[in-house]
Amino acid sequence: MKWNDLKAHADDLSQRHLADLFQDDPRRFERLHRRVGPLLLDLSKQRLNGDTLDRLTTLADASDLRGWIHRMFAGEAINCTENRAAMHWALRAPEDSDMAAPEIRAAVHTELARMARIVDKLHAGQWRGYTGEVITDVVNIGVGGSDLGPLMVSRALEDFTAPTPQGLQVHFVSSMDGSQVAHLLRQLRPQTTLFIISSKSFTTVDTLYNAETARTWMQRALGEDEAVVRCHFLAVSSAQEKVAAWGIAEENRLQLWDWVGGRYSLWSAIGLPAALRIGMDRFRELLAGAHFMDEHFRTTPWQDNLPVLMALVGVWNTNLLNIHGHAILPYDGRLKYLPSYLEQLEMESNGKSVTRDGNPVTTRTCPILWGDVGPNAQHAFYQLLHQGTEPVTCDFIAPALRYHEDVHTDAARELVRQHELALANCLAQSRLLALGEAALPEGEQMPFYKRYRGNQPSTTLMMDELTPYSLGAMLAAYEHKVFAQAVMWQINPFDQWGVEMGKKIATDTLAALRDGEAVSMDASTEGLLAFIRKPGG
């Protein structure tokens, strides 16, 4: 019945243009924005009103969202297909918090302390390779959540890079074809390079092949003494026996747990590369920002609950307004990898068509996400947003402040002006998408090919400034948004069986490709295998 009520309400609102909604309510921004810690969420450019939010919160109640939030934070096995808890939130709970069980808190903070020792040792130039030289370069080998999270944070927080005597550099390798690792190894010296193998299961083929390439490169240069691997390799995994069998020394193994999904693992030792970039104190600030959002999500009423509001608006757009594309548009170059990170977080979590009970879903679930840094996106796909035939929702993301420490030099003032230019574009693009021609000067007439229909809904999410704390709060808000939507869609956001099956079929196909034997597959795959075996034939 709740869906039917919302559908009738959506039908009524669909006759109204966003420009009219703003004209009718001068206090629209005041009513439809929320300020939470370092974040400001503006929903006033969404095609909804206060009544819409009231109706959507009844959907949250009817879905027992409060009960599901309690079950998640109680550590229940809400990942029903794998019979596991989803306790990524415990990774950022303070040591004296009572949110997680004492044994969980102890395990998490033991690993954080081990991370801190590794970070301090490398930053001080005290980690030496097999030949006694100081480690100058660290390479993270991972894929998916073991790559996207630490990569995204390392780039986003580059202004907080910790100074080190040797100028420690952090690099990332994820591609399975070997081109990425080969290109990087040509630039590095084995004597001064340390590798982090990041893999929850320690069975991911992409990661293990890259790790084997790195080990071969290292041993060819330094020999096959087991001390070479001991001095030049770390690993982060839940499969500690597999890590040991690979040859990683016990003191170089960091722990992950099966109650942490890969795309939610940034906050664990998987985040070691980011901690190496910004230092452990800053990494703890990142955790603190996320914990702040955990508490907000857990305790705040729906109408002021930032992640829940984000989730409700997403459900409104996907299920009631039938908008199935969602663009992530950060207006800060440091957030270059945020769209890719959120693509995985949302589409791998909520790209499901089966309910928790095993039945086909009766509503659409996750929209298609894509995005880019705003200024690049403006010259790539904004044409479709403004004048194309597809409705698309957008998240505009930007920090209000940057370069404010010292504006007394010409160079500093120029950087401030550049940031102002980015903010002006962020606000202008969202305004034009919402209002269309109503955003233009009054009386200006446009030829047909320049017409802007507007009425494209968007959310603006602003930070005071981009810091470890504000970034942690924002990322946790998106995590909880995904969970809240999954509850309302009645799906499990913590498994990824489609990914697993794809990897299994790839393994079988690899065997067929290498053995060169005829295999019984579909005609397309058989034809492509034949071409690969004899591309010039």
N, C-alpha and C positions, 0 to 999 in steps of 0.2 A: 504494500500500500504506500510506503514511503516513496518508492521510485515513481509510482503513478502521480502522487502529489507533486513531486519535483518536476515531472514531465509537463504537467499542466502549467506550472509556474514558468518553466523554460519556454513553453510555447508563447506565453504572454510576453515575456521579456524579449523574445527573438524579434518582435516587431519594433523594438526600440534600438536606436543607434546610440553608441557610446557618447557621441557629441550631444545628443538630447539628454542623456542621463546627467552629464556634467552641467548642462544648461539648467536643468530642473532642480539641481541640488548644489548650491554654492559651497556647502560644507562636506561635499562628497569625500575629499581627501581626509578630512578630519575624522569622518565616520569609518573610513575603510583603510586606515593604516594602523600599524601597531609598532611600538618601539619596545624591543626586548634586548636588554644588555647592550652590546655593541652594534646591534642590527636594527634596521628599520625596514619593515615589510609594507609596501604600498600595493593594495589590491584595488585601488580606485579605477584603474584602467581595465579591470576585468568586467565582463558583461554580466553583472550581477548587482544586487543592492543589499541593504541590511537584512531585508526579509529573506533573501536567498540564503544568507549565512545562517539565519535562525532555522530555516527548513533543513539545511544541510547538517546542522548539529544534531537534529533529531535522527538523521540517518546514522551518524556516528554512534548515538545511543542505541539505536535499534540493532546495530552491528556488534554491540557489546565492546566497543573500543576501549572503554575504561577497564573492563575485565581483562582484555588481551594485553594491555599495557602492564597491568599488575602481574599477569602470568610471565611476561617476558622478564620483568625486573625481579621476579621471584626465582628465576632460573629454571622454570618448567621447560619440558621438552616440546616447545612450540614448533620446532622444525620436525614436523610429524613424519615425513617420509624417511628421515634419517635417524629419528628418535634421539634428537639432540636439542640441547638448549641453544639459545641465541644470546650470548652474553658479551658481545663486543663492548657494551657499555661498562662492563666490569674492568676493562683495560684502562679506563680513564678515571675510575673511582679512587678518591684519595685513600691513603693507607688507613686513616682513622675513620673512614666512612663505614656505616653499617649496611650499605646497599647490597653488598655481596657477602657470601659466607666467609668466615675467617680464613679457611684454607685456600679459597680462591684469591682473596686479597694478598695472602702471603706469597702465593705462587707468582702473581702478577708483579708484585713489587720486588720480588727476588730477581726476576728477569729485567726489570727496569734498572736495578742496581748493577746487574751484569752489563747491560747496555752502557750505563754510565762509565763503568771501568774501561770498556773498550773505546768509547768516545774519548775519554780523557787521555788514554794511552796514545791513541793515534794523533790527537790534537797536540800533545806534548812532544811529538816526534820520537816517542819511546818504542813504538812498534817497528821492529826491524825485520827485514826479509832474510832469506837464507844466507845471503852474502854479507849481512850486517849493515846494509844500507837502509836508510829511513824510508818508510812507506810514504809515497807522495800521491798515489792515485788509488782510489777504491772503485771497483766495478761491481755494480749490483746486477746479478743475473736472475731474472724472474720473468713472469708473464702475467697478464691479467692484473688481479689485485696486488700481486707481489711486485708489480712494476708501476702500474698507473698511480697508485696511492703515493708511494715515496717520491716518484718522479714529479707528480703534480705539486706536492708540498715543497719539494726542494726548489722548484722554479718559482712558486708563489712567494716563498719567503727568502728569496735570494738577497734582499736588502738586509737580512739578519745573519748573513754568512759569518760564521765564527772565524776570526783570524787565527792562522797557525803559522809557526816558523817556516815550514816547508811549503806553504801554500797548497794544502791538501785539496785535491780535486775529486769530485764524485761523478761517476759515469753510470749509464744505464744501458743494458742489453736485453732485448726481448724477442727479436725476430727469430723465426725458426729456420730461415734459409741460410743462415751463417753470414750473410753480407754485413750485418751490423757488427758482430763480434770481430770479423776479419778486419774490417775498416778500423775499428778501435785499436786492436792489438798492434797494428802497424805503427800506431802513434805512441805506444807505451813501452816501458822497459820492464822485463820480468822481475828484475832485481828490486824494483820499487813499487810493485803493483800487488794489491790485495783484492781478492774476489769474495763477494758475498753471494752464496747460492740460496735464493729465497724460494722455497716451495713447500707448501703445507704438507702435501702427500709425499713429496720427494719421488714422485713417479711421472711428473709432467715431462713429456718427451722433449718439448721445445727447450725447457730449462736445462735438462740433463745433457742434451746434445751440446748446447753452448758451454756448459760447465766442463764437459769432456774436452771440447776444443781448447778451452782455457788451460786445463791441466796439461794437455799435450804440449801446448805452446810453452808453458812454464817448464816442463820436464826436459824438453829439447834444449832449452837454454841453460838450465841449472842442474840437470841430472835427475835420476829417479830415486834419490834418497827420500825416505818417507818424511823427513824434516822439511822438504820443499813444500809439500801440501800443508803440513802443520803451520808453517810460517806464512803461507800465502792464501789460505782459504778459510772462510767462516761459512756457517750454514744456519738458516732459520727454518725450522720445520717442526711438525708434530710427530713425524716418523723418525724418532731418534735412532732406532736400530739401523734404518736404511742409511742415515747420515753417517753413522759409525762405519758401516760396511763400505761406503764410498771412500773413507779414509780421513774424514775430518776429525781432528783431535777433540777430546771431550771438552777441553776448556774453550774451544772455538765453536761450540754448538749452542744455539739459542733456541728456546722452547716456544712453540705455538701449541694451541689446544684445539681439540675437535669442536669445541663450542664457539669457535670464531670462524666465520665464513671468510673466504679469501678476499672478497670485495669489501669486507668490514675490518680488515686486519691491519690497516695503516697504523692503528694506535698501539700495536704490539711491537715486538722486535722486528717485524717486517718493516717498520718505520726507521730502522737503524740508519739507512742512507740519509734520510732527512735529518736525523739527529746528528749525524756526522757533519752535515752542511751547516746547521744552525746552532749546534751545541745542545747539551742535555737540558740545561735550564730552560731554553726556549722550547724544546720539545715538551717539557712538562707544562709550559704555558699553553701549548696546543691542546694537551690533554685536559687542562683546566677549563679551557673554553668549551670543549666538548662536554665535559661533566656539567658545566653550568646549563647547557642545553638539555642534557639528560634530566636534570632536576626540574627544569621548566616544563618539559614534555610530560613528565610523570605527575606533576602536581597542579598544573594551571588549568582553569576552566576552558572549554573549547573556544569560546569567543575571543579569548586573548592568547590562545596557545598557538605559537607561531608554526611549528611543524604540522599541527592538525589543520590550521587554516590553509596552509599550502596544499595539504592532502585533499581537503574538501573542495578547493577550487579546481584541483586537477581532476577530481571525479566529476565535478560539474561540467568542465569543458569536454572531457572524454565521453561521458555517458549521457549527458543531457543536451549539450550543444553540438555533439557529434564532430568534435575537432580532434583529429588523430595525429597531428604533428606538433612537436614541441621543440623550440629552439632555445639553446643556452647561449647567452650573449654577454660575456664579461667585457667590460670596457676598462681593462687594465692588462697590459701585455704579460704581467707576471702570472695571470690566471690562464695562460695559454692552454694548459692541459686540463683545465677544469671541465670543459665539455666532454672530453673523452672519459674522464673519471666518472662523471654523472651518467653518461651513456651506459657504462657497465653497471653502475649501482642500480639504476632504475630498470633497464631492459633485461639484465640478467636476473634481477630479483622478481620483477612483476611481469615478465614476458611469459605468462602462463595461461593455459586454456582449460585447466582442470582444477576444481575446487579442492579444499582440504579433505572433503569427504569422498573424493574420487569421481565426482560427476562433472560433466562438461559445464563450463561457466555459462551463465545466461546473459552476461553483459560484456562489453568490451573491457579489456584490462589496460595494460600499459600502452601509452602512445609511442610513436617513433620519435626518438630524441636525436638531435644532431646540433652542431653549433660551431662557433669559432670566436676568436677575439673580435669584438664589435667592429673596429675599423676595417679589418680584413673582410668580415662578413658583409659589410655594407657594399663592398665592391665584388661580392661573389653571389649571394643569394637573396639580398634584400629586395631585388627587383620582384622576385616571386612573392615576397611578403607584402609589398605595397600594391602590386597590380596583377598578381597571378590569380588563378582560379581556386587555389586551395586555402582554406582557413587554417591558420597556424597560431598557436599560443607561444609566447616568448617569456623568458626570464631575463631581464636586464640586471646585471650585477656590477656594482662599482663601489670603490671606497670614496668617501667624501673628501678626505684629506690625503695629500702626499707632498713630499718635498717641503714640509713646513718648518723643518728644524732651523734652516738658515737661508733666508731669502735676501741677503744683503749683497750678493754678488750678481753680476749680469747672468752668469751661467745658471745660478740657482733660480733667478726670476724667470728665465726661459723655460726651465723644467716645470715650474709652477704653471706657466702659461700653457704648456703642452698638456698637463693634466686637466686644466680647465677646458681645453679644446675637446679632450676625450669625454669629459662630463657633459659638455654642451651637446655633443653628438648623441650621447646616451639618452639624454632627456628629449632632444628633438625627434629622434627616431621613434621613441615610444609614443610621443605625442602625435606624430603624424600617423602612425599605425592605428592609434585609437580614434582620432578625430577626423582623419581624412582631410577633405577640403575645408572643413571648418577650422583647421589649424592655420590656414592661409590668411593673409590680410583681407579684411572685409572688402567685398566688392571685386576682388581679383577673379578674373574669368580665365578658365583653363580650356585649351583645345581638348578634344576627346582623348587623344593619346597621352595626355598628361593627367588624366583624372585619377584621383586617389579616393578609393571608396572608404578607407578607414574601417573602423569596427573590428579591427584585429586585436584581440585581448592580450594583455601582457601584465606581468608582475614585475615590479622593481624591488630588488633587494639590495639595500645599501649598508655598508659598514662605516663606522666612524673612520677607520683607516684599516689597511690590511696589515694585521699583526698575527703572531701565532695564536693569540687568544681569540680574536675575531674569526680567523679562519677555522679554528676548531669548532667554534659555536655554529658557524654556517654549515660546515660539513655534517655535523651531527644533526642539524635541523633537516637536511636533505635525507639522511638515513631514516629519521623518524617519520618524515613525510611518506617515504616508501613503505614503511611498516604499516602506518595508519591506512594507506590506500589498500594494501594487501588485505587488511582486516575487512574493509568495506567490500572488497571484491571476493572475499572468502577464499583466498589462495595462500599458498605457502611461499613467502619471499626468500626463504633461506636455502633452498636447494637449486640445482641447475642441471637437471637430468638431460636436457637437450644438449648441453655442452658436453656432458660425459659420453653420450651416445655418439656424437660427432667424432670425438677423439678415438673411440673404440673402432669405428668404421675406418678412420684414417690409418689406424694400426694395421687392420686387415688389408687395406689397399696398399700400404707400404710393402707388406710381405709379397703381395702379388706383383708389384712393380719390380722388386729386387730379384725375386725368383725367376721372373721372366716366363712363368707358366701361364697357360690359358686358364682363365678363371670365369666362373659363371656370375656375371654382373649384368647390369642393364646395358643396353646397346651403346648409349652415349659414353659411359665409363670405359667399356671395352674398346671403343673406337679411340678415345683419348689416350688410353694406355698404349695402344698400338702406335699412335703417333709419337708418344714420348720415347718408346723403345727405338723407333726408326724415324726420327724427325725429318730426315732428308729422303726417305724412301718413297 
